[in-house]
Amino acid sequence: MMRRREFLGATLAAGALLASCGRRAAPLPPDRRAARSRVAVLPASSYEVDLTDLLLRGLTAFAPAVRGRRVVLKPNYVEFDPRGVINTHPRLVEAAVLAFLRLDAAEVIVGEGAGHRRDTEYILEASGLEAVLRERRVRFVDLNLDRVAQVELRARFTPLGQLWLPRTVLDADLLVSMPKLKTHHWAGVTLSMKNLFGIVPSAIYGWPKNVLHQAGIPNSIVDINAALALPRLAIVDGIVGMEGNGPIQGEARAAGVVVIGDDFPAVDATCARIMGVDPQRVDHLRWAGDFLGNIDPARIDQLAEDPKLLRQNFAPPPNFPRLRLV
């Protein structure tokens, strides 16, 4: 068997070779886009409103099949921030737990594989999420250390070929990505697709997911999302987002919105437009829009509020000055 150091070295070398070629590898999987997609844009003025009721109203449009099944929530917990800007807010995670339990889910699990800190317990406790999970008796799984299984990649935007992914995620009946609405200094934006970086175990791929960074962050985002065949849903925390030098050094930006959908590219394109960002100028969204989902607004039915009415011009990250939606 190849040792971990040898495995990482070979993978990093392959990633460097791909980057030097300046192109993504083929072939792509078959087109998995729906003819049309739906995205619910729900105004939420603060974390003090009844978020459980808000989510239940939003989930009605998508009717997720969760009765008697296992739901895995994947929030975004990167680093402790006393301002509460970096991570998915614990109140929204709690609301999602309660909403899915009211929809008769057999079990709701929260899982995260933090990319920066190895001490996941510290992030959970300092952020307030641990208290929520304890009160609601919800099991937490550190995806960095979970049991894994090998998954073949269905796209070839990276040279990786396959990934070892947590069994908790692969065994879910529904995977719910719960990102924070943020700009990102390497990816442009970090939303429901980028949030799945956190399912890749750092115990295998390094902190902060070194192999994925070397293979190309936009490329890795698309490959991870294309590899997952299980049902999924996105719930984006845009009540207070982050602009500028995200995902951990930006500034708070109150957007007052929660966005829900089952087509991740459509959800992220909608969120990007709310942030004043052109999805076509974000590499992973443009690529995903070719085969994984819809990013063309003409193919997205916007439920509840019109995102154009909620648009703000988030300050772009330093490396992406030309993201602005015209």
ZAMARGU-4260 file (C-alpha; in steps of 0.2 Angstrom, whole numbers, plus 5000, padded with zeros to 4 digits):
<rodrens>
0) 5000/5000/5000 | 5006/5018/4996 | 5010/5027/5012 | 5001/5043/5016 | 5016/5054/5012
5) 5019/5045/4995 | 5000/5047/4991 | 5000/5066/4995 | 5016/5068/4985 | 5010/5059/4970
10) 4993/5068/4971 | 5001/5085/4973 | 5013/5082/4958 | 4998/5077/4947 | 4989/5093/4952
15) 5004/5104/4948 | 5005/5095/4931 | 4987/5099/4928 | 4989/5117/4933 | 5004/5119/4921
20) 4994/5113/4907 | 4981/5127/4909 | 4966/5116/4905 | 4954/5104/4913 | 4953/5086/4909
25) 4940/5077/4900 | 4928/5068/4899 | 4913/5077/4908 | 4898/5067/4915 | 4881/5067/4906
30) 4871/5083/4908 | 4862/5082/4925 | 4853/5099/4924 | 4835/5100/4926 | 4825/5108/4912
35) 4821/5122/4925 | 4826/5125/4943 | 4818/5133/4958 | 4826/5143/4971 | 4817/5151/4986
40) 4823/5168/4992 | 4816/5171/5010 | 4818/5188/5019 | 4824/5186/5037 | 4828/5202/5046
45) 4838/5194/5060 | 4842/5178/5069 | 4829/5182/5082 | 4814/5179/5070 | 4806/5162/5070
50) 4818/5153/5058 | 4810/5136/5060 | 4794/5142/5053 | 4803/5151/5039 | 4812/5135/5034
55) 4797/5125/5035 | 4788/5137/5023 | 4803/5137/5012 | 4805/5118/5012 | 4786/5116/5007
60) 4791/5120/4989 | 4804/5106/4988 | 4795/5093/4998 | 4811/5084/5003 | 4808/5065/5006
65) 4814/5064/5024 | 4800/5055/5033 | 4809/5040/5042 | 4826/5045/5034 | 4843/5051/5039
70) 4847/5070/5036 | 4864/5076/5037 | 4867/5095/5039 | 4884/5102/5033 | 4886/5119/5040
75) 4901/5130/5037 | 4912/5131/5052 | 4930/5137/5048 | 4937/5147/5063 | 4930/5155/5078
80) 4925/5173/5076 | 4918/5183/5091 | 4908/5194/5078 | 4899/5179/5072 | 4902/5183/5053
85) 4913/5168/5048 | 4902/5153/5052 | 4884/5147/5049 | 4874/5155/5063 | 4870/5142/5077
90) 4852/5148/5077 | 4849/5143/5059 | 4857/5126/5061 | 4845/5123/5076 | 4831/5129/5065
95) 4835/5117/5052 | 4836/5103/5065 | 4819/5107/5071 | 4812/5109/5054 | 4818/5092/5048
100) 4812/5083/5064 | 4795/5091/5062 | 4795/5084/5044 | 4797/5067/5053 | 4815/5063/5049
105) 4821/5048/5058 | 4838/5057/5063 | 4846/5073/5060 | 4865/5073/5061 | 4877/5088/5060
110) 4894/5085/5052 | 4908/5096/5047 | 4927/5094/5043 | 4934/5111/5047 | 4949/5116/5036
115) 4959/5127/5047 | 4958/5121/5065 | 4961/5103/5070 | 4952/5106/5086 | 4934/5104/5080
120) 4928/5104/5098 | 4935/5121/5101 | 4926/5129/5086 | 4910/5120/5091 | 4910/5126/5109
125) 4917/5144/5105 | 4904/5147/5092 | 4889/5141/5102 | 4885/5127/5091 | 4890/5114/5104
130) 4877/5121/5116 | 4863/5120/5103 | 4868/5102/5098 | 4868/5097/5117 | 4851/5105/5120
135) 4843/5097/5105 | 4852/5080/5108 | 4859/5080/5090 | 4874/5070/5086 | 4889/5078/5078
140) 4902/5070/5067 | 4919/5077/5064 | 4920/5073/5045 | 4939/5075/5046 | 4940/5059/5056
145) 4925/5049/5050 | 4926/5032/5042 | 4928/5034/5024 | 4924/5025/5007 | 4932/5028/4990
150) 4921/5037/4977 | 4925/5038/4959 | 4925/5056/4952 | 4912/5058/4938 | 4920/5074/4931
155) 4938/5077/4927 | 4942/5095/4932 | 4956/5088/4943 | 4968/5074/4941 | 4963/5065/4957
160) 4952/5052/4949 | 4944/5047/4966 | 4941/5054/4983 | 4940/5046/5000 | 4924/5053/5008
165) 4915/5051/5025 | 4903/5037/5027 | 4891/5049/5037 | 4889/5059/5021 | 4888/5044/5009
170) 4875/5035/5020 | 4864/5051/5021 | 4846/5050/5013 | 4848/5069/5011 | 4863/5080/5012
175) 4860/5098/5017 | 4873/5111/5013 | 4872/5126/5025 | 4885/5139/5020 | 4887/5157/5024
180) 4884/5170/5011 | 4902/5176/5008 | 4915/5181/4995 | 4931/5171/4994 | 4948/5177/4990
185) 4952/5161/4980 | 4935/5155/4973 | 4926/5172/4971 | 4911/5166/4981 | 4909/5153/4994
190) 4891/5146/4994 | 4883/5129/4994 | 4895/5121/4981 | 4911/5127/4989 | 4904/5122/5007
195) 4906/5104/5001 | 4925/5106/5003 | 4922/5102/5021 | 4916/5085/5018 | 4933/5080/5012
200) 4943/5073/5027 | 4958/5083/5032 | 4965/5067/5040 | 4968/5061/5023 | 4970/5076/5012
205) 4979/5088/5025 | 4975/5105/5033 | 4968/5115/5025 | 4963/5102/5012 | 4980/5104/5004
210) 4978/5092/4990 | 4962/5101/4984 | 4971/5117/4984 | 4985/5111/4974 | 4973/5103/4962
215) 4964/5119/4960 | 4950/5126/4971 | 4937/5129/4957 | 4941/5112/4949 | 4940/5103/4965
220) 4923/5111/4969 | 4916/5105/4953 | 4923/5087/4955 | 4916/5085/4972 | 4899/5091/4968
225) 4898/5080/4952 | 4904/5065/4962 | 4889/5065/4974 | 4874/5056/4968 | 4864/5057/4984
230) 4849/5069/4986 | 4854/5086/4992 | 4847/5103/4997 | 4855/5120/5001 | 4850/5132/5015
235) 4861/5147/5013 | 4863/5159/5029 | 4863/5176/5021 | 4855/5185/5036 | 4872/5192/5039
240) 4885/5188/5026 | 4903/5193/5023 | 4911/5204/5010 | 4929/5208/5004 | 4943/5197/5009
245) 4932/5181/5014 | 4931/5168/5019 | 4938/5173/5036 | 4945/5190/5035 | 4931/5200/5027
250) 4918/5212/5034 | 4900/5209/5040 | 4887/5213/5027 | 4868/5211/5032 | 4859/5204/5017
255) 4843/5199/5027 | 4840/5183/5017 | 4839/5164/5018 | 4840/5155/5001 | 4834/5137/4998
260) 4835/5126/4983 | 4839/5108/4977 | 4850/5114/4962 | 4866/5120/4970 | 4872/5129/4954
265) 4855/5138/4953 | 4856/5142/4972 | 4873/5149/4971 | 4870/5159/4955 | 4855/5167/4964
270) 4865/5171/4979 | 4879/5178/4968 | 4866/5190/4960 | 4860/5195/4977 | 4878/5199/4981
275) 4880/5209/4965 | 4891/5196/4958 | 4890/5189/4940 | 4890/5170/4941 | 4898/5169/4924
280) 4913/5177/4931 | 4915/5164/4944 | 4924/5149/4937 | 4916/5135/4946 | 4899/5142/4943
285) 4902/5144/4925 | 4908/5126/4923 | 4895/5119/4934 | 4882/5128/4924 | 4887/5118/4908
290) 4881/5101/4916 | 4877/5101/4934 | 4863/5114/4936 | 4856/5130/4930 | 4864/5147/4932
295) 4855/5156/4918 | 4841/5166/4926 | 4830/5162/4912 | 4830/5144/4918 | 4828/5148/4936
300) 4810/5150/4944 | 4813/5162/4959 | 4801/5158/4973 | 4795/5170/4987 | 4805/5186/4984
305) 4813/5193/4968 | 4832/5192/4971 | 4834/5208/4960 | 4825/5218/4974 | 4837/5211/4987
310) 4853/5214/4978 | 4867/5223/4986 | 4885/5226/4979 | 4896/5216/4991 | 4914/5222/4991
315) 4924/5210/4980 | 4938/5200/4987 | 4956/5207/4982 | 4960/5194/4969 | 4943/5196/4960
320) 4940/5215/4956 | 4929/5211/4941 | 4916/5200/4948 | 4903/5214/4948 | 4886/5211/4940
325) 4882/5224/4927
</rodrens>
